[in-house]
Amino acid sequence: MNYDDRLLKKLKAFFVTAHKNKFNEITEAIVSGEIARAHRLVHSLKSNAGMIGMRELQRAASDVEKALKDGVNHTTDELMSALQFALAATLDELAGEAA
């Protein structure tokens, strides 16, 4: 295993730890009216997903990020469900790789 492979493995492990509750954090921020916070959380999720090559999650997060632009919540149940599903699938995949 070369340096890049080891680094990617560490990034993926960190991703699982850092984002296992991220969907709940995002939805709680939205429900609380903290749209700017929700936007920051989903932006970070999008960026981190891109860093480890999880494109489906990156796209779903990008869609939600756009729906939270300018401090206004334009999310839909469909967008949030897609984000929740993509995050869960990513976490399951990464947990399987670590096993």
Secondary structure, 3 states (H helix, E strand, C coil): CCHHHHHHHHHHHHHHHHHCCHHHHHHHHHHCCCHHHHHHHHHHHHHHHHHCCCHHHHHHHHHHHHHCHHHCCCCCHHHHHHHHHHHHHHHHHHHHHHC
